[in-house]
Amino acid sequence: MNISVHAEADLNAVTHRDLANAVRFLAVDAVEKSQSGHPGMPMGMADVATVLFSRFLKFDATHPTWPDRDRFVLSAGHGSMLLYALLHLTGGDVSLDDIRSFRQWGSKTPGHPEYGHTPGVETTTGPLGQGIATAVGMALAERLANARHGDDLVDHFTYVIAGDGCLMEGLSQEAISLAGHLQLSRLIVLFDDNGISIDGPTSLATSDDQLKRFAASGWSVRRVDGHDPEAIARAIAEERETAQPSLIACRTIIGYGAPGRQGTEKVHGAPLGAEQTAAARKQLGWDHPPFIVPQPIADAWRMIGQRGRSARLAWLDRCARMDSAERERFEQGRAASLTCAYERELVKLRDRLATERPKLATRQASQLVLESIASTIPGLIGGSADLTHSNLTQSKTQHPVRSGQFAGDYVHYGIREHGMAAAMNGIALHGGFIPYGGTFLAFSDYSRPAIRLAALMRIRVIHVMTHDSIGLGEDGPTHQPVEHLAALRVIPNLLVFRPADAVETLEAWDCALRATDRPSVLCLSRQALPTFRSDARGKNRVARGAYLVVAPEGGRDVTLIATGSEVAIALDAARLLATEHIRAAVVSAPCFALFDEQPADYRALVLGSAPRVGVEAAVAGDWGRWIGTDGEYVGMSGFGASAPAPVLYREFNITADAIAEAARRTIARRQA
C-alpha cells in the first residue's frame, strides 16, 4: 500500500513496508555492529512508529525544539534504536555515523535515550515506567499552556510508546490514574502488546487486562493489529478526537521478521547474529547491505521529516501577528523566568524576616516565601501529594487545576509521590513552567527514581520536603527521615537544601529557582526555629553552601558545623563553651553541593584549621568529609522513635551539652 507524505512528491513506488523496514534494519544493523542492544522492540514496533511519524506526528526534523511540536516519548527506552533510526531517517541531527556508533563512547546514540545528549530526544528513558509518567506531565503542561495562550499558540499531542514492562511498574498506575482523572485528552499511549518480557512470556508474571485497567482510570481504550498500518492509522485518528487520554494496545510480534527468534524473549536484548539477520532480510524482502537505505526510501523519509515545516511556519506567522503585550506575555511564559516583581517581593520579605526575626518552622517560612512570590512568576506550578496543609505549599493566590480545567496553577497530585515527581519532570521538559511539589522527606524514597532522572537531565524541578527529622515528633520512626539526607546528597547534580531559619529558607528558594540546570530538594522543619539572621540587605549566603554564623574574635579553638534545626542547638553550644573560655566558631551548612563548588580558599576560611564537630539529626553519611578524621559527629546512628520532639532530641543526645562535650574531646585529642 502506498504512503502519502507530500502531494507534490512522486513516492508511489515507496510503500509503508519499505519505510518500516528501513527503521527495522537500521536498528538490527546497529545492534549487530555494537554486539549490544535490544533489536526486538524496534522490529516489532516499526509499523506503529512509521504510521505515527508519517501520518500524524507534528514535527519539523530540522527544528526539534519548536514549542508547538507534538511530543514523542519512547517509554520503552531499551528500544532506543527505534528512535535513533527515526531521527536519522527524518533528517534530524543523528548521522549514519552516529547510528554506526550505537552504544559507543562519545556517540549521540547511547544505549537508552538521553535528553540533552541527542537532539530530538524529549526525555531520558530506560527505567521502565518513567517515560509514560513523564509524558503525563508533558500532556498536563500542554493543557496548562493552552489555557493561558489559546489554540493558536498551543495545540499539540503527546504520544508514547510503552511496553509490558512500563505497565507492570507501579509508577504506571499512579501516572494513568492522574491522567485519567485530569482528562488529559492530548495524551495517546501506543502499547507494544507483544506478550514477552525478559524472562519469557508475560503470563509468567502477570495476567492483567490492560484495557480494562486503563478504562477503569477513565481512559479511552482499543486494541489493534500492530502490523496493520491502516488499522493503526484509523485508531490514532479516532483517538485524537476523544475527550479522554487514550490507550491503543498494538498487538505486535517482538523481533518481527526474524524467523528463528521472533515472538520469543531471545530477541529482546541480544543481537540477532549473522544467520538470523540474513534470514530476516530474506523474509522481509530487504536485500540491501547493512546501514544502506535505498535513495527513494531515504527521500521519502526526508519528506516526512519536512512535513511539519508548513505548520511551524504558520505558527511563527501567528506569533509575529500578536500585539506586543500578548507577545511579551507568551515569551515570558515560555522562558519561565524570574521577573522584576519577583526580585522586589523577595527583597521586601527578606527585610521583614530579618527585622522581625520570627520563630517559626521552616515549612512556615517557605509558605511565606510562596505567598510573596507565587503571583510574580507566571510559570510557577505548585502541588503536593495530598499533604498541602502539612507541606504548606499552596499560596492564597494559587488555584487548583481540575479535571478538564487547566487555568489553575496548583496540582493536587493525590498520594502519588513517584507519579508527582515524574510528572513534574515532564512539566519542566515541556517548557514554560517551573514545577514544585511537596511531600514528607521520609517519602523521598518514593520519588527518588524521578529525582535522579531530573538530575541526569539537568532540569529545574523543585521538591519541597517537610518534616525533615526526628523533630517531627510523635509520628515516630516510620515518618522520621534519618538516612534520607545522606541518600539524596549522593545524587550528582542535585541541590539538597536544609535551611536553618526563615532567612535561609528564603535564600534556599531563591537558589532553587535560579538553578535552571538542576533540580533541588528543600528539606524543611515541622518544629519552630529561631531566626538568627538579621542581615536584611546582605548577599544570599545560602548560595555559598556554608558560611560562618559566629566567628570568635582572636581565632577559634573548635568549629561547630550544623544544618537546619541543629544550627540553633550549635549556637547554644557555642555560648556554653564561651563560658569556659573555649572559642567556638559556628558554621551553617545548608547545601553541601554548593559549598563543594566554592573556591578552596573560601572553604578553608569557613572550615578553619581547628578541630570540628558536625551536628545533624540524621545519620552521618558523608559528614566525614567536612569534619575530618579527628572530628566528631553528633547525630543519629539508627532510627527515631515516637515522642515529643524535645524528648527525642534529649534521648538521642542531640543537645548543646552533647555538642559541647564533643568539642572538648576533639580539642583534647588535638592537644594530646
C-alpha positions in Angstrom: 0.0 0.0 0.0 1.2 3.5 -0.8 2.0 6.1 1.8 1.2 9.7 1.2 3.8 12.2 2.5 3.7 15.2 0.2 1.2 15.9 -2.6 4.0 17.0 -5.0 6.3 14.1 -4.3 6.1 11.1 -6.6 6.5 8.4 -4.0 4.2 5.8 -5.4 6.9 3.2 -5.5 7.7 3.6 -1.8 5.4 1.5 0.4 4.7 1.5 4.1 6.6 -1.8 4.3 9.7 -0.1 2.7 9.6 2.7 5.3 9.1 0.4 8.2 11.8 -1.9 7.1 14.3 1.0 6.9 13.6 1.5 10.6 13.9 -2.2 11.4 17.2 -2.8 9.7 18.9 0.3 10.8 18.1 -1.0 14.3 19.2 -4.5 13.5 22.4 -3.4 11.9 23.3 -1.0 14.7 22.8 -3.7 17.4 24.7 -6.2 15.3 27.7 -3.9 14.9 27.7 -2.9 18.5 27.1 -6.5 19.6 24.9 -5.0 22.3 21.3 -3.7 22.4 17.7 -4.6 22.0 16.5 -5.3 18.4 13.2 -7.0 19.3 11.2 -3.9 20.2 12.2 -1.8 17.2 11.5 -4.7 14.9 8.1 -5.2 16.4 7.0 -1.6 16.7 8.4 -0.3 13.4 5.0 -0.4 11.7 3.3 1.6 14.5 6.1 4.2 14.7 6.1 4.6 10.9 2.4 5.3 10.8 2.7 7.7 13.7 5.6 9.7 12.2 4.5 9.6 8.6 0.8 10.5 9.1 0.2 12.2 12.5 3.2 13.5 14.4 3.5 17.2 14.1 7.2 18.0 13.9 9.9 19.6 11.8 13.0 17.5 12.0 15.4 20.4 11.5 13.8 22.4 14.4 13.4 19.8 17.2 12.7 22.4 19.9 9.8 24.2 18.1 7.4 24.9 21.0 4.2 23.7 19.4 5.6 20.3 18.1 4.0 17.1 19.2 6.0 15.3 21.8 7.1 11.7 21.3 8.2 9.7 24.3 9.8 6.3 23.9 9.0 5.0 27.4 10.4 1.6 26.4 13.8 3.2 26.3 15.7 0.0 25.7 14.4 0.1 22.2 16.3 3.3 21.6 17.4 2.3 18.1 13.8 2.7 17.0 14.0 6.4 18.0 17.5 6.9 16.6 16.6 5.4 13.3 13.6 7.7 13.1 15.6 10.8 13.9 18.2 9.9 11.3 15.7 9.0 8.6 13.6 12.1 9.0 16.7 14.4 8.7 17.3 15.1 12.4 20.8 15.7 13.9 21.6 12.0 14.0 24.0 10.9 11.2 24.7 7.5 9.8 28.0 7.6 11.6 26.1 8.1 14.8 23.9 5.1 14.0 27.1 3.0 13.3 28.5 4.2 16.7 25.4 3.0 18.7 26.3 2.5 22.4 29.9 3.7 21.9 31.9 6.3 23.8 31.1 9.9 22.7 28.3 9.0 20.2 24.9 10.6 20.1 23.3 7.2 20.3 23.7 5.8 23.8 22.1 2.6 25.0 19.0 4.4 26.3 17.7 7.8 25.0 19.2 10.8 26.9 17.6 14.2 27.0 20.1 16.9 26.2 22.5 14.5 24.7 20.7 13.6 21.5 18.7 16.3 19.6 15.1 15.2 19.2 15.0 13.1 22.4 12.3 14.6 24.6 13.1 12.9 27.8 15.6 10.4 29.2 14.1 6.9 29.4 15.2 3.4 30.3 14.0 2.9 33.8 10.6 1.4 32.9 7.5 3.4 33.6 9.4 6.7 33.8 8.6 7.6 30.2 4.8 7.2 30.4 4.7 9.1 33.8 6.9 11.9 32.4 4.6 12.1 29.4 1.7 12.7 31.7 3.5 15.8 32.9 4.1 16.9 29.3 0.5 16.4 28.4 -0.6 18.4 31.5 1.8 21.2 30.6 0.3 21.4 27.1 -3.1 21.8 28.6 -1.9 24.4 31.1 -0.2 26.4 28.4 -3.2 26.1 26.1 -5.4 27.5 28.9 -3.1 30.5 29.1 -2.3 31.2 25.5 -5.1 29.6 23.4 -5.2 27.2 20.5 -3.4 29.4 18.0 -0.1 29.1 20.0 -0.5 25.8 22.0 -2.2 22.9 20.3 -0.2 19.6 20.3 -0.3 16.0 21.3 1.9 13.8 23.4 2.5 10.3 22.1 4.1 7.5 24.0 5.3 4.1 23.0 5.3 1.9 26.1 5.8 -1.8 26.6 4.6 -4.5 29.0 7.4 -3.6 31.4 6.4 0.0 31.6 2.8 -1.0 32.5 4.0 -3.5 35.1 5.8 -0.8 37.1 3.7 0.6 39.9 4.6 4.0 38.7 2.4 3.5 35.7 -0.7 3.1 37.8 0.0 6.5 39.5 0.5 8.1 36.1 -2.5 6.6 34.3 -4.8 7.4 37.3 -3.7 11.0 37.4 -4.0 11.4 33.6 -7.5 9.9 33.5 -8.6 12.0 36.4 -7.5 15.2 34.8 -8.9 14.1 31.4 -5.6 14.7 29.5 -7.2 14.2 26.1 -4.0 15.1 24.2 -2.1 12.1 25.5 -2.1 8.9 23.4 -0.2 5.8 24.5 0.7 3.2 21.9 1.2 0.0 23.9 3.6 -2.6 22.4 1.5 -5.5 23.4 3.9 -8.3 22.4 3.3 -10.6 25.4 7.1 -11.0 26.0 9.3 -10.0 28.9 13.0 -10.8 29.6 12.2 -14.0 31.5 9.8 -15.2 28.8 6.0 -14.8 28.2 4.4 -12.1 30.3 2.0 -14.7 31.5 4.8 -15.9 33.9 4.2 -12.8 36.0 1.0 -11.0 35.1 -2.5 -11.6 33.8 -3.8 -8.1 33.9 -6.3 -6.9 31.3 -4.6 -3.6 30.4 -7.6 -2.3 28.5 -9.9 -2.8 31.5 -7.3 -1.3 33.8 -6.9 1.9 31.7 -10.6 2.1 31.2 -11.2 2.0 34.9 -9.0 5.1 35.3 -11.0 7.0 32.7 -9.1 6.3 29.5 -10.4 5.6 26.0 -9.1 2.2 25.0 -8.9 -0.1 22.0 -6.9 -2.9 20.5 -5.4 -3.1 17.0 -3.2 -5.3 15.0 0.2 -3.6 15.4 1.3 -4.8 11.9 -1.7 -3.5 10.0 -0.9 0.2 9.1 -4.4 1.1 8.1 -5.9 -0.2 11.4 -3.2 1.7 13.3 -3.9 4.9 11.4 -7.7 4.6 12.0 -7.1 4.0 15.7 -4.9 7.0 16.1 -7.1 9.3 14.0 -10.2 8.3 16.1 -8.4 8.6 19.4 -7.2 12.1 18.6 -10.9 13.1 18.8 -11.8 11.7 22.2 -12.1 13.8 25.4 -10.0 11.3 27.4 -6.4 10.1 27.3 -6.1 7.1 25.0 -4.5 3.7 25.1 -4.1 1.8 21.9 -2.9 -1.7 22.5 -1.0 -2.7 19.4 -0.7 -6.4 19.2 2.8 -7.0 17.8 5.4 -9.7 17.4 8.6 -8.9 19.1 11.5 -9.3 16.6 9.1 -9.3 13.7 10.7 -10.8 10.7 13.4 -12.9 12.3 12.1 -16.4 11.7 14.0 -18.2 14.4 13.7 -15.5 17.1 10.5 -13.6 16.6 7.9 -13.9 19.3 10.4 -15.1 21.9 12.4 -13.5 24.7 15.6 -14.4 22.8 15.2 -11.3 20.6 14.7 -8.9 23.4 18.2 -7.9 24.5 20.8 -9.5 22.2 22.0 -9.2 18.6 20.2 -11.4 16.1 23.5 -12.9 14.9 24.6 -13.2 11.3 22.4 -16.1 10.4 19.1 -14.6 11.8 19.9 -11.2 10.4 20.3 -12.7 6.9 17.1 -14.7 7.4 15.2 -11.6 8.5 16.4 -9.7 5.4 15.2 -12.5 3.2 11.8 -12.9 5.0 11.1 -9.1 4.8 12.5 -8.6 1.4 15.2 -6.2 2.5 18.1 -7.2 0.3 20.3 -4.2 1.0 23.7 -4.2 2.7 24.0 -3.1 6.4 23.3 0.6 7.0 22.2 1.2 3.4 18.8 2.7 2.8 17.9 3.0 -0.9 17.6 6.6 -2.1 13.8 6.6 -2.9 13.1 5.3 0.6 15.6 7.7 2.2 14.0 10.6 0.2 10.5 9.6 1.3 11.6 9.6 5.0 13.2 13.0 4.5 9.9 14.3 3.1 8.2 13.0 6.2 10.7 14.9 8.3 9.8 18.1 6.4 6.0 17.5 6.6 5.6 19.8 9.7 7.6 22.7 8.2 4.4 24.5 6.9 2.8 24.1 10.3 5.8 25.5 12.1 6.0 28.5 9.7 2.3 29.1 10.1 2.8 29.1 13.9 5.7 31.6 13.6 3.4 33.8 11.5 0.7 33.7 14.2 3.3 34.7 16.7 4.5 37.6 14.6 1.0 38.9 14.3 0.4 39.1 18.1 0.3 42.5 19.6 3.3 43.5 21.7 1.7 42.9 25.1 0.4 39.4 24.1 3.8 38.5 22.6 5.6 39.6 25.8 3.3 37.6 27.9 3.8 34.5 25.8 7.5 34.8 25.6 7.8 35.5 29.3 5.7 32.4 29.9 7.8 30.3 27.6 11.0 31.4 29.3 9.7 30.7 32.8 12.0 33.4 34.0 12.1 35.3 37.3 10.5 38.8 36.9 11.4 42.2 38.3 8.3 41.8 40.5 9.8 38.6 42.0 13.0 40.5 42.9 11.1 43.3 44.6 8.9 40.9 46.6 11.9 38.9 47.7 13.7 41.9 49.0 10.6 43.1 50.9 10.1 39.7 52.6 13.8 39.4 53.4 13.7 42.9 55.1 10.7 41.8 57.1 12.1 38.5 58.2 15.5 40.0 59.1 13.8 42.8 61.1 11.1 40.7 62.9 13.3 37.6 63.3 10.3 35.4 63.8 10.4 31.9 65.4 8.7 29.6 63.0 9.1 26.3 61.3 11.0 26.5 58.0 7.9 24.9 56.3 6.0 28.0 57.5 8.8 30.3 56.3 8.5 28.5 52.9 4.8 29.3 52.8 5.6 33.0 53.5 8.0 32.9 50.5 5.3 31.4 48.3 2.8 33.9 49.4 5.2 36.7 48.4 6.4 35.3 45.0 3.8 32.9 43.6 1.9 35.6 41.7 5.1 37.2 40.4 6.3 34.1 38.4 3.8 33.3 35.6 5.1 29.8 35.1 5.2 28.7 38.7 3.1 25.5 39.1 2.8 24.1 42.6 1.4 21.0 44.0 1.5 18.3 46.7 1.0 14.6 47.2 -2.1 15.1 49.4 -0.1 17.0 52.0 -0.9 20.6 51.1 -1.8 21.7 54.6 1.3 19.9 56.1 3.8 20.9 53.4 2.2 24.4 53.3 2.8 24.5 49.5 -0.2 26.5 48.3 -0.4 30.3 48.4 -3.6 32.2 48.6 -3.1 33.4 45.0 -2.9 29.9 43.6 -5.9 28.0 42.3 -6.3 24.3 41.8 -6.1 22.5 38.4 -9.2 20.5 38.0 -10.4 17.7 35.7 -10.6 19.3 32.2 -10.0 22.8 33.7 -6.4 24.0 33.4 -6.4 27.7 34.2 -5.2 26.9 37.7 -1.6 26.8 38.9 -1.7 24.2 41.7 -2.0 20.5 41.2 -3.5 18.1 43.7 -1.4 15.0 42.8 -3.0 12.8 45.3 -1.0 10.1 47.2 1.2 9.5 44.2 4.7 10.8 45.2 6.5 8.9 42.4 3.9 10.0 39.8 4.2 13.6 41.0 7.9 13.7 40.7 7.9 12.2 37.2 5.0 14.5 36.1 7.0 17.5 37.3 9.9 16.3 35.2 7.5 16.3 32.2 6.2 19.7 33.0 9.7 21.1 33.2 10.8 19.3 30.0 7.8 20.6 28.1 8.9 24.2 28.8 7.1 27.3 30.0 6.8 26.3 33.7 8.7 25.9 36.9 7.1 23.0 38.8 7.4 22.3 42.5 5.7 19.7 44.6 5.5 18.7 48.3 5.6 15.6 50.4 7.4 14.5 53.6 11.1 14.0 53.4 10.7 10.3 54.5 8.7 9.7 51.4 11.5 10.9 49.1 12.3 7.3 48.6 9.1 7.0 46.6 10.2 9.9 44.4 13.9 9.1 44.2 14.0 7.4 40.7 12.4 10.5 39.1 14.5 12.9 41.1 17.6 11.0 39.9 16.4 11.4 36.2 15.8 15.1 36.8 19.4 15.4 38.0 20.6 13.4 35.0 18.6 15.6 32.6 19.7 18.8 34.2 16.2 20.3 34.6 14.7 22.7 37.1 12.3 20.9 39.3 11.8 21.8 43.0 10.8 19.3 45.7 9.5 20.7 48.9 10.0 18.0 51.5 8.9 18.9 55.0 9.0 17.1 58.4 12.8 16.7 57.8 14.0 15.0 61.0 13.1 13.4 64.4 11.9 17.0 65.1 8.5 16.0 63.6 8.0 14.1 66.9 5.1 11.8 67.7 4.5 10.3 64.3 7.6 8.2 65.0 10.3 6.4 63.0 8.2 5.5 60.0 7.9 9.2 59.2 11.2 10.4 60.7 13.9 10.6 57.9 17.3 9.7 59.3 19.0 8.3 56.2 17.3 10.4 53.5 19.6 13.5 53.6 22.6 11.3 53.0 20.8 9.4 50.3 19.8 12.5 48.4 23.2 14.2 48.7 25.0 11.5 46.9 22.9 12.0 43.7 25.1 14.0 41.3 23.8 17.4 40.1 21.1 17.6 42.9 20.9 20.5 45.2 19.8 19.5 48.7 19.0 22.4 51.0 18.3 22.2 54.7 17.8 25.8 55.8 18.2 26.8 59.5 15.8 29.7 59.8 13.4 31.9 57.9 16.0 33.9 56.1 17.9 30.8 54.9 14.6 29.4 53.7 14.0 32.4 51.5 17.6 32.2 50.2 17.2 28.5 49.5 14.1 29.1 47.5 15.9 31.8 45.5 18.8 29.4 44.8 16.4 26.7 43.7 14.5 29.0 41.4 17.7 30.3 39.8 19.2 26.8 39.3 17.9 26.3 35.7 20.1 23.3 35.1 19.5 21.1 38.1 16.7 20.0 40.5 16.5 21.0 44.1 15.2 19.5 47.3 14.1 21.8 50.1 14.2 19.9 53.4 12.1 21.8 55.9 11.3 21.5 59.6 7.9 20.9 61.3 9.1 22.5 64.5 9.6 26.2 65.0 13.1 27.5 64.8 14.5 30.9 65.8 15.7 33.4 63.1 19.3 34.1 63.8 20.0 36.1 60.6 19.4 39.8 60.7 21.4 40.9 57.6 18.5 42.2 55.6 20.5 43.7 52.7 23.3 41.1 52.5 24.1 38.7 49.8 22.5 35.3 49.5 24.7 33.3 51.9 22.9 30.0 51.2 24.3 30.4 47.7 27.8 29.7 49.1 26.6 26.4 50.6 28.1 27.1 54.0 29.2 30.2 55.9 30.3 31.4 59.3 27.5 32.4 61.6 29.8 33.0 64.5 33.5 33.9 64.1 35.1 34.4 67.5 37.5 37.3 68.0 41.1 36.2 68.3 40.6 32.9 66.4 38.8 29.7 67.1 39.5 26.6 69.2 36.8 24.5 67.6 34.4 24.7 64.7 30.8 23.6 65.1 29.2 22.8 61.7 25.4 22.2 61.6 22.4 22.3 59.3 18.7 23.1 59.6 17.2 22.9 63.1 20.5 21.9 64.6 22.2 25.3 63.9 20.2 26.8 66.8 21.5 24.0 69.1 25.1 24.6 67.9 24.7 28.3 68.7 23.6 27.3 72.2 26.6 25.0 72.5 28.9 27.8 71.4 27.6 30.1 74.1 28.0 27.3 76.6 31.7 26.8 75.6 32.3 30.5 75.7 31.6 30.4 79.5 34.6 28.0 79.7 36.7 30.4 77.5 36.6 28.0 74.6 36.2 29.9 71.3 33.7 28.1 69.1 33.0 29.1 65.5 29.6 28.1 64.2 29.0 27.3 60.6 25.7 26.8 58.9 25.9 24.4 56.0 22.5 24.5 54.3 23.8 22.9 51.0 26.8 20.7 50.8 26.8 20.6 47.0 27.1 24.4 46.7 29.8 24.5 49.3 31.7 21.9 47.4 31.7 24.2 44.4 33.2 27.2 46.2 36.9 28.1 45.8 39.3 26.2 48.0 40.3 29.4 49.9 36.7 30.1 50.8 36.1 26.6 52.0 39.3 26.8 54.1 38.2 30.1 55.6 34.8 28.7 56.6 36.1 25.4 58.0 39.2 26.7 59.6 42.1 24.7 60.9 40.7 24.0 64.4 39.1 20.6 65.2 35.5 20.3 64.0 32.2 18.9 65.2 29.4 18.1 62.8 25.8 18.3 64.0 22.7 17.0 62.2 19.7 15.0 63.3 20.4 12.3 60.7 22.9 9.5 60.1 26.4 10.7 59.3 26.6 9.9 55.6 29.4 11.9 54.1 29.9 14.3 57.0 33.4 12.8 57.5 34.5 14.9 54.5 33.8 18.1 56.4 34.8 17.2 59.9 37.9 15.3 59.1 39.4 12.2 60.6 39.8 13.8 64.0 36.4 15.4 64.1 33.3 14.2 65.9 29.7 13.8 64.8 26.6 14.5 66.9 23.6 13.0 65.2 21.6 9.8 64.6 23.0 6.3 64.4 19.7 4.5 63.9 16.0 5.1 63.5 14.0 7.5 65.6 11.1 6.9 68.0 7.6 8.2 68.8 7.7 11.0 71.4 7.5 14.8 71.5 10.4 16.5 69.6 12.2 17.9 72.7 12.2 14.4 74.3 13.7 12.9 71.2 16.5 15.4 71.0 17.3 14.7 74.6 17.1 10.9 74.4 19.2 10.8 71.2 21.7 13.1 72.7 21.5 15.9 70.1 21.8 18.7 72.6 24.0 21.7 73.4 25.6 19.8 76.2 26.4 16.8 73.9 27.9 19.1 71.3 30.0 21.0 73.9 31.3 17.7 75.2 32.2 16.5 71.7 34.0 19.8 71.2 36.0 19.3 74.4 37.1 15.8 73.3 38.2 17.0 69.8 40.2 19.8 71.4 41.8 17.5 73.9 42.8 15.0 71.2 44.4 17.7 69.1 46.4 18.9 72.1 47.5 15.5 73.1 
